[in-house]
Structure formats: structure tokens, C-alpha cells
Amino acid sequence: MTARERVLMAMRREGKPDRAPFEISWGAFTPSVMRVYKEKTGSSLDPDEYFDFDTRSVNILPTKKLTDFKKYYDETFSDAVFFDEWGVGMVHGSTEHFVEYKYHPLANYETPEEIENYEWPDVDAEYRFEGLADKVRSYHENGYAVMGELYQTIFEMSWLMRGMENMLIDFVINEEIAEAICERLMNIRINQAKAYARMGVDIIRLGDDVATQRGPMISAAMYGKYLKPRYKKIIEAAKEINPDILIFLHCDGKVEDMVGDFIEVGVDILNPVQPECNDLEKIFNLYGNKISFWGGIGTQSTMPFGTPEDVRAKVKEVQSVLGKNGGLLLAPTHILEPEVPWENIIAFIDAAKTSRY
């Protein structure tokens, strides 16, 4: 059984493959863990190649568009501030690769017209996808399932551009602004999703953290008004081109009360199923015949603080709960942080590779 066959069988819940497919979230490590990886393995390969994950990923090419986003701000910036292609200003955080988002280009906008006239990035331009179809084809020829990345789909990007407090206020009292931002983002994401579907990816990975570890960050009514119908349109656009494409949704936090909404808009795969704040047995019993699962191995608990034996036991436990019907891809719930011992990474990979139903 090839890796691609294994992933598709599991994620389509068409039976139990020879073993559970696996990956390490985002196929990478934080910088210090990456240094340990290179020291321990002596390899120049990416971790997904070295450990032979069942999946490969494609993402859009760098932009050629140069925009001076400082013109959108009424302040002077230090040399420590840098901007992404959306115009969000940030500084490096105190730990590893993390950043602090400090400047939001739409923060002072007051009308939908201003939103529309903003210099939006060209993330859906044709040249950003050049050569990716060939890359997908090559991965397929080598037997791997391929994912197209579309994280920060609507909610996260909306608050990054507007500011979290502003965006949440907009949801309540500035509905025209909220609608304008979400609609613009949806249209961009529809174009990207169509491009991924045309090039033949097996899975499109959407992602928006709309929950904390206590529960949803916004009300069900707000979710239903601003996000749910727009996710549905993005997903329908991709599936109109390729009805067999699988839709993955990443949402950290306690999502037990939201999974039904995810299923209604066409999500096929739930990630990361964070065990520190979700009842995995409950989620499986309620939804295991309607959605597949991707993740389940805690990066706030087992991976950093357990022993290798704990990691192996947790892999078996998660597979016995979320993978009862085969619909599970094993993975840590997030990128691996500096606290994760190398021995635990090896234990996870060995346990995943030898997992059996």
C-alpha cells in the first residue's frame, strides 16, 4: 500500500489501511528542534523525507509585489518591525520563531469602501502557483498524498489585519466592516482553493483558530453569520472542480460544540483534536462516522513532558479511540517545541510506523 493510498483510505473512512498514516505537524520543527534533528541524523533532508511521512505539502510561491505598507500607518517604526505581504506589522518574539503581531493595517478604517480599496496581496495570482502542478504530479508518482496549504483562512487573517479587539467589536456593532473584510478574504480564498483543486492536490488544508481551550471564541450566531457560509462557499468552489478533494480544517482549542458546524459546510477532516481540552471519546462517538481525524497527540502534555514509553502508549490510545474505523492520521497537535525531547520524537515516529489496527 502506498502512502497516498493509506492516507486516502483513512481520510475517506473507506476501511482500515495497513497502518495509520502519520506526519509531524507542518512537516517541520521549531529552529532548536531542527538543530537537534540535524545533529542526531546528520541528514540534509527535510524531516518529511528523512522520516518518510505519508504526506507532502505544496504552498504558493513568494510574491513579486512590493508594497510599502508603512503608508497605512500614522507612526514611525523601529528597525525591529517587519511586515508580511498582507501589511501586518510584527516584531520577533522572545522564543524561537514566534512573532508578536503589533500593527494592523485596517485598524482605523471606517467604511467598506476603504476595505475594498486597500492594497490586498496577490496570493491568488496565477504566477504564485507556477510549477506546483508538476510538483504535485511528482509527489503522486512517488506515492504520496499531497496537501495544499490555506491556513489563516478567514477569521485569523481578519483579526490580524483589523486587530483582534477591533474585529470582535465589528462582529457586534460594525457589521458592514466585518462583512467587507470577511467577504474580501473569502473571494481570495475561493480563487486559491480553485487553483489547488485544478492542480490535483488530494487535500486542501484550511485553518482558523476560533476557539480557546475553554470553548468557542465567538458565539454560534456570529460563527453562523460571518464564517460558516463563507467556509461553505470556499469548499464548494474546490469540490465543484474536484468532487473527490478532501477538506481539512485546523482549529486549536475546545471544539466539541463546533464539529457539527464544520461537517455541515463540507469539512472532511478535523485537526488537531487537542487532547488537553477535548473529550476524544465523545467527539468520536458523536461524529466518527461523519468526519475523519488528524492529530490527537498532545504537544502540551505527552510530547514535551512524557517519556518515550508514554508517547508510544498515547499513540496506541489515540488510535484505539479516534481510529476505531480507520479514519485517523496520527500527528502531534502542533509544531514541536524546544521542550520536546528527541527521544520522544523518535518514539512517536516508531510507534506510528508500526501501528496496526
C-alpha positions as CSV (number, residue, x, y, z in Angstrom):
1,M,0.0,0.0,0.0
2,T,1.4,3.4,-1.0
3,A,1.4,6.3,1.4
4,R,-1.2,8.1,-0.7
5,E,-3.5,5.0,-0.8
6,R,-3.1,4.8,3.0
7,V,-4.0,8.4,3.6
8,L,-6.9,8.5,1.2
9,M,-8.4,5.2,2.6
10,A,-8.1,6.5,6.2
11,M,-9.4,10.1,5.5
12,R,-12.3,8.9,3.4
13,R,-13.2,6.3,6.0
14,E,-13.2,3.6,3.4
15,G,-11.7,0.9,5.7
16,K,-8.6,0.3,7.7
17,P,-5.3,0.7,5.8
18,D,-2.3,-1.5,6.7
19,R,-1.4,1.1,9.4
20,A,-2.4,4.5,10.4
21,P,-0.9,7.2,8.2
22,F,1.2,9.8,10.1
23,E,3.1,13.1,9.8
24,I,4.7,15.6,12.1
25,S,2.5,18.8,12.1
26,W,3.6,21.1,9.3
27,G,6.4,18.6,8.4
28,A,8.9,20.7,10.4
29,F,10.3,21.6,13.8
30,T,11.0,24.8,15.7
31,P,14.5,26.0,15.0
32,S,16.2,24.5,18.1
33,V,14.5,21.1,17.5
34,M,15.6,21.4,13.8
35,R,19.2,21.8,15.0
36,V,18.8,18.7,17.2
37,Y,17.4,16.8,14.2
38,K,20.4,17.7,12.1
39,E,22.9,16.8,14.9
40,K,21.2,13.5,15.6
41,T,20.6,12.4,12.0
42,G,23.5,14.1,10.1
43,S,20.9,14.5,7.3
44,S,20.4,17.4,5.0
45,L,17.0,16.1,4.0
46,D,13.8,17.7,5.2
47,P,12.2,15.7,8.1
48,D,9.3,14.6,5.9
49,E,11.8,13.0,3.5
50,Y,14.1,11.6,6.2
51,F,11.3,10.0,8.2
52,D,9.1,9.3,5.2
53,F,5.9,10.8,6.3
54,D,2.8,9.8,4.4
55,T,2.1,13.3,3.1
56,R,3.7,16.1,1.2
57,S,2.8,19.7,1.1
58,V,2.7,22.5,-1.6
59,N,2.3,26.2,-0.9
60,I,2.2,29.3,-3.1
61,L,5.4,30.9,-4.4
62,P,6.8,34.1,-2.9
63,T,5.2,37.4,-4.1
64,K,6.7,39.7,-6.6
65,K,4.5,42.5,-5.5
66,L,6.3,45.2,-3.5
67,T,4.1,47.3,-1.3
68,D,5.2,50.0,1.2
69,F,2.7,49.2,4.0
70,K,4.1,52.0,6.2
71,K,1.9,54.4,4.3
72,Y,-1.1,52.8,6.0
73,Y,0.1,53.7,9.5
74,D,0.4,57.1,11.2
75,E,3.6,56.3,13.1
76,T,7.3,55.8,12.8
77,F,8.6,52.2,13.1
78,S,11.8,50.9,14.5
79,D,14.1,48.7,12.5
80,A,12.8,45.7,14.5
81,V,9.4,45.9,12.8
82,F,8.7,44.0,9.7
83,F,5.7,43.4,7.5
84,D,4.1,40.4,5.8
85,E,2.5,40.7,2.4
86,W,-0.8,41.4,4.0
87,G,0.6,44.5,5.6
88,V,0.5,43.2,9.2
89,G,3.4,44.6,11.2
90,M,5.3,42.4,13.7
91,V,8.4,42.0,15.8
92,H,10.2,38.9,16.7
93,G,9.0,37.2,19.9
94,S,11.1,36.1,22.8
95,T,11.1,32.4,21.9
96,E,12.2,30.6,18.8
97,H,10.4,31.6,15.6
98,F,7.4,33.2,17.2
99,V,6.4,36.8,16.4
100,E,4.3,39.4,18.1
101,Y,1.6,41.0,15.9
102,K,1.6,44.6,16.8
103,Y,0.4,46.6,13.8
104,H,-2.9,46.0,11.9
105,P,-3.3,47.9,8.6
106,L,-7.1,48.1,8.6
107,A,-7.3,49.1,12.2
108,N,-8.5,52.7,11.5
109,Y,-10.7,52.0,8.5
110,E,-14.3,53.2,8.9
111,T,-16.1,52.2,5.6
112,P,-16.4,49.2,3.4
113,E,-15.1,51.3,0.5
114,E,-11.8,51.8,2.4
115,I,-11.6,48.0,2.9
116,E,-12.2,47.4,-0.8
117,N,-9.6,49.9,-1.9
118,Y,-6.9,48.5,0.4
119,E,-3.8,47.2,-1.5
120,W,-4.6,43.5,-0.9
121,P,-1.8,40.9,-1.6
122,D,-1.8,38.9,-4.8
123,V,-1.8,35.5,-3.1
124,D,-4.3,34.2,-5.7
125,A,-2.3,35.4,-8.7
126,E,-1.6,32.8,-11.3
127,Y,2.2,33.2,-11.1
128,R,2.1,32.2,-7.4
129,F,1.0,28.7,-8.4
130,E,3.5,28.2,-11.3
131,G,5.2,24.8,-11.3
132,L,3.1,23.5,-8.4
133,A,1.1,21.1,-10.6
134,D,4.3,19.5,-11.7
135,K,5.4,19.2,-8.0
136,V,2.0,17.6,-7.2
137,R,2.4,15.1,-10.1
138,S,5.9,14.2,-8.9
139,Y,4.7,13.5,-5.4
140,H,1.9,11.4,-6.7
141,E,4.3,9.4,-8.9
142,N,6.3,8.7,-5.8
143,G,3.3,7.5,-3.9
144,Y,2.5,10.4,-1.5
145,A,-0.7,12.2,-0.7
146,V,-0.4,16.0,-1.4
147,M,-1.8,18.8,0.6
148,G,-2.4,22.4,-0.5
149,E,-1.9,24.9,2.4
150,L,-4.6,27.6,3.0
151,Y,-4.2,28.4,6.7
152,Q,-5.4,31.6,8.4
153,T,-8.4,31.2,6.0
154,I,-10.8,34.0,7.2
155,F,-11.0,34.6,10.9
156,E,-7.4,34.7,11.8
157,M,-6.4,36.9,8.8
158,S,-9.4,39.2,9.5
159,W,-8.2,40.0,13.0
160,L,-4.6,40.1,12.0
161,M,-5.4,42.9,9.6
162,R,-8.0,44.6,11.7
163,G,-6.8,43.9,15.3
164,M,-8.4,41.2,17.5
165,E,-10.4,43.7,19.7
166,N,-11.5,45.7,16.7
167,M,-12.6,42.7,14.8
168,L,-14.6,41.2,17.6
169,I,-16.3,44.6,18.2
170,D,-17.0,44.8,14.4
171,F,-18.9,41.4,14.7
172,V,-21.2,43.1,17.1
173,I,-21.6,46.8,16.1
174,N,-19.7,47.4,12.9
175,E,-21.3,44.7,10.7
176,E,-20.6,46.4,7.4
177,I,-16.9,46.5,8.1
178,A,-16.9,42.9,9.3
179,E,-18.8,41.7,6.3
180,A,-16.5,43.6,3.9
181,I,-13.3,42.1,5.4
182,C,-14.7,38.6,5.6
183,E,-16.1,38.8,2.0
184,R,-12.8,40.0,0.6
185,L,-10.9,37.3,2.3
186,M,-13.4,34.6,1.1
187,N,-13.1,35.7,-2.5
188,I,-9.3,35.5,-2.3
189,R,-9.5,32.0,-0.7
190,I,-12.0,30.8,-3.3
191,N,-9.5,31.6,-6.0
192,Q,-6.7,29.9,-4.2
193,A,-8.9,26.8,-3.4
194,K,-9.8,26.5,-7.1
195,A,-6.2,26.7,-8.1
196,Y,-5.2,23.9,-5.7
197,A,-8.1,21.8,-6.9
198,R,-7.1,22.2,-10.6
199,M,-3.5,21.2,-9.9
200,G,-4.7,17.9,-8.3
201,V,-3.9,18.1,-4.6
202,D,-5.6,15.5,-2.6
203,I,-6.3,17.7,0.5
204,I,-6.8,21.4,1.0
205,R,-5.9,22.4,4.5
206,L,-8.0,25.3,5.8
207,G,-7.2,26.7,9.2
208,D,-8.7,29.2,11.7
209,D,-8.4,29.1,15.4
210,V,-11.9,30.2,16.5
211,A,-11.8,28.5,19.9
212,T,-9.8,28.8,23.1
213,Q,-9.1,25.9,25.4
214,R,-12.3,26.7,27.2
215,G,-14.6,26.8,24.2
216,P,-15.6,28.9,21.1
217,M,-14.1,32.4,20.9
218,I,-17.3,33.7,19.3
219,S,-20.9,32.9,19.6
220,A,-22.6,30.3,17.4
221,A,-24.7,33.1,15.9
222,M,-21.6,35.1,14.9
223,Y,-19.9,32.0,13.6
224,G,-23.0,31.2,11.6
225,K,-23.2,34.8,10.2
226,Y,-19.6,35.7,9.3
227,L,-17.7,32.4,8.9
228,K,-19.8,29.4,8.3
229,P,-21.4,30.4,5.0
230,R,-18.1,31.6,3.7
231,Y,-16.3,28.4,4.5
232,K,-19.1,26.6,2.7
233,K,-18.5,28.7,-0.5
234,I,-14.8,28.1,-0.4
235,I,-15.3,24.3,0.0
236,E,-18.0,24.2,-2.7
237,A,-15.7,26.0,-5.1
238,A,-12.9,23.4,-4.7
239,K,-15.3,20.4,-4.8
240,E,-17.0,21.7,-7.9
241,I,-13.7,21.3,-9.7
242,N,-12.8,18.0,-8.0
243,P,-15.6,16.3,-6.0
244,D,-13.1,13.9,-4.5
245,I,-10.9,16.5,-2.9
246,L,-10.7,16.3,0.8
247,I,-11.1,19.4,3.0
248,F,-9.1,19.6,6.2
249,L,-9.9,22.2,8.9
250,H,-7.4,23.1,11.6
251,C,-8.9,24.7,14.7
252,D,-7.0,24.6,18.0
253,G,-8.9,24.6,21.3
254,K,-12.0,23.1,22.6
255,V,-14.1,22.4,19.5
256,E,-16.5,19.7,20.7
257,D,-19.5,22.0,20.2
258,M,-18.4,23.2,16.8
259,V,-17.7,19.9,15.0
260,G,-21.3,19.7,13.7
261,D,-20.9,23.1,12.0
262,F,-17.7,22.0,10.4
263,I,-19.3,18.9,9.0
264,E,-22.3,21.0,7.7
265,V,-20.0,23.2,5.5
266,G,-18.3,20.2,4.0
267,V,-15.2,19.6,6.1
268,D,-13.9,16.0,5.8
269,I,-11.0,16.1,8.3
270,L,-10.8,17.7,11.8
271,N,-7.4,18.8,13.1
272,P,-5.7,18.8,15.6
273,V,-8.3,17.3,18.1
274,Q,-6.4,18.7,21.0
275,P,-6.5,16.2,23.8
276,E,-5.8,18.6,26.6
277,C,-9.2,20.3,26.2
278,N,-11.4,17.9,24.2
279,D,-13.0,14.6,25.1
280,L,-11.8,12.4,22.2
281,E,-14.1,9.6,23.0
282,K,-17.1,12.0,23.0
283,I,-16.1,13.5,19.7
284,F,-15.6,10.1,18.1
285,N,-18.9,8.8,19.4
286,L,-20.8,11.9,18.1
287,Y,-19.0,12.4,14.8
288,G,-16.7,9.5,13.9
289,N,-19.0,8.3,11.1
290,K,-19.1,11.8,9.5
291,I,-15.6,13.2,9.8
292,S,-12.0,11.9,10.0
293,F,-9.4,13.0,12.5
294,W,-5.8,14.2,12.1
295,G,-3.6,14.7,15.1
296,G,-4.5,13.7,18.7
297,I,-1.0,13.5,20.2
298,G,-0.7,16.4,22.7
299,T,2.1,18.9,22.3
300,Q,1.3,20.5,25.7
301,S,1.4,17.2,27.5
302,T,2.7,13.9,26.2
303,M,5.2,15.1,23.6
304,P,7.2,17.5,25.8
305,F,6.6,16.0,29.3
306,G,6.0,12.3,28.8
307,T,8.6,9.5,28.5
308,P,9.2,7.6,25.2
309,E,7.0,4.9,26.7
310,D,4.3,7.4,27.4
311,V,4.4,8.6,23.8
312,R,4.1,5.0,22.5
313,A,1.2,4.3,24.8
314,K,-0.5,7.5,23.8
315,V,-0.2,6.7,20.1
316,K,-2.0,3.3,20.8
317,E,-4.6,5.0,22.9
318,V,-5.4,7.7,20.4
319,Q,-5.6,5.1,17.6
320,S,-7.9,2.9,19.7
321,V,-10.3,5.9,20.2
322,L,-10.2,8.1,17.1
323,G,-9.0,5.3,14.7
324,K,-11.6,2.7,15.5
325,N,-12.9,2.8,12.0
326,G,-9.6,3.7,10.3
327,G,-10.4,7.4,10.0
328,L,-7.2,8.7,11.6
329,L,-3.9,10.3,10.6
330,L,-1.6,10.3,13.6
331,A,0.2,13.5,14.3
332,P,1.3,15.8,17.1
333,T,-1.3,18.5,17.6
334,H,1.1,21.3,16.7
335,I,4.6,22.1,15.7
336,L,7.1,20.5,18.1
337,E,8.5,23.0,20.6
338,P,12.1,23.1,22.1
339,E,10.9,21.2,25.2
340,V,10.2,18.1,23.2
341,P,13.0,15.5,23.8
342,W,14.5,13.9,20.7
343,E,13.7,10.5,22.2
344,N,10.0,11.3,22.2
345,I,10.1,12.3,18.6
346,I,11.7,9.0,17.7
347,A,9.2,7.2,19.9
348,F,6.3,8.8,18.1
349,I,7.6,8.0,14.7
350,D,8.4,4.4,15.6
351,A,5.0,3.9,17.2
352,A,3.2,5.4,14.2
353,K,5.2,3.4,11.7
354,T,4.5,0.1,13.5
355,S,0.8,0.9,14.4
356,R,-1.6,-1.8,13.4
357,Y,-5.4,-1.9,13.6
